[in-house]
Amino acid sequence: MEFQDTHLPWNNARVRSTGELYPYFTEKLPNQHYYLPLSVTLFSDSEIEKSAVLDFLEELPFRLEREICLRNTRRQRFVSLGLLSDREIHHILTGHRHVQPWALYYSQHGGLDIIAQDSDVEDSPWGAVPCTSMLNHGVAWRKTPKNHHQIWLATAPKEGHDWDWDSDIGHESAHSGFAPIPLFAQALLRTEITPLDSLSSIQDLNSSHLARMSYIYSEIAVVAMRGEERNTDTGLPVVERPEELYAFLEFSHQLMPDFGFDRALIACKRVSGQIDVKDSIEIFVLAASVMRVLPQISQVINSFGIPTIDWYKSASTYSSAKNF
């Protein structure tokens, strides 16, 4: 594989690049590549030995194959439980692989090498917003000549660490493949907001709450498809307390009443909000409702502008009218 000199999209640093890797995955994973994002690029610092980059590239398809086999196993569980049709979950998992290209960054010391912005990030020509809990993961953007945003899911090893195949590759490939993280959600997650369970109704939801909810949909979808437990009171990411989980589901039902969030709320209360993410029926009931939101979120991920309450309501109506 040949490398080319280029610039890192989110900070203009000079790096090497493999160029598009999707043809490589098509060859290595002929029966699984359709679960992967349609655009994958590996960037590396010049200090990284080419042999190390090639070793990483050689191992990558094997790790992704295991990941996709896991998703397929859990996909069948949704169908066998009658929660999603095979056609519907196939559409959710493969229908929006083009919306968030995956940028893997093999950095010398780990991390995304994000440059602090002096101005409002929305006015910057390029940049990246890291995840609050995993600073080596984030959403990167670059403005196009028409003042739109081209975005990437940006993934690097942790600072001072090698690649984590489960977190950096398994989890992140799922986000880029079917559960994209909106630019607006990643940016606003770094602001303090009142908990969802302190609100009385959906009319109390502000833009930060809606951004947080959008992020929750994406995160729960990924952990459900992977059986990925978290060390929280709920067993879930982001909504770590049962009370906030209940509020999230109640507000989601009010916004999108046809997606099954009412059933998810009943299922979660049945186990006191403590979800066995690996093998309980509750995680699949919860995820079925969450995953129905993903195709709608995929339409608005490349903007700092946050969808409104009315947008969510119309998204529910639009999706329910489609035949899968």
Number of C-alpha atoms within 10 A of each C-alpha: 7 7 14 11 14 16 14 19 22 23 19 12 12 15 21 23 22 19 17 13 14 18 13 15 21 15 11 16 17 10 11 18 21 18 23 25 22 22 20 24 18 21 26 25 19 15 12 14 11 14 9 11 16 13 10 13 16 12 11 15 19 12 14 23 19 13 22 21 12 14 20 17 12 19 21 15 17 20 16 12 12 12 18 23 16 15 11 16 20 15 14 19 23 17 17 21 24 16 23 28 20 27 22 23 25 27 23 18 17 18 22 27 19 16 13 11 13 7 8 7 15 17 10 13 15 21 22 28 26 23 15 13 8 15 18 21 25 23 27 27 25 19 18 11 8 6 10 12 20 17 26 28 25 28 30 29 26 19 16 10 12 15 16 13 16 15 15 20 20 19 19 22 25 27 22 27 26 28 29 32 27 26 27 26 26 22 21 20 18 13 7 8 13 11 13 23 17 11 14 11 13 18 9 11 17 14 18 20 20 22 24 20 20 24 24 21 24 23 22 23 26 25 21 26 27 23 19 18 16 16 9 15 15 24 22 26 18 19 23 17 17 22 17 19 22 23 21 22 23 20 22 25 22 15 20 24 17 16 21 20 26 21 16 24 22 17 19 23 16 12 13 14 23 20 25 19 22 17 13 11 16 23 25 27 24 25 24 23 26 24 25 23 23 21 19 18 20 20 13 17 22 22 18 18 15 20 17 14 17 9 13 19 17 15 18 19 15 11 17 15 9 7 7 14
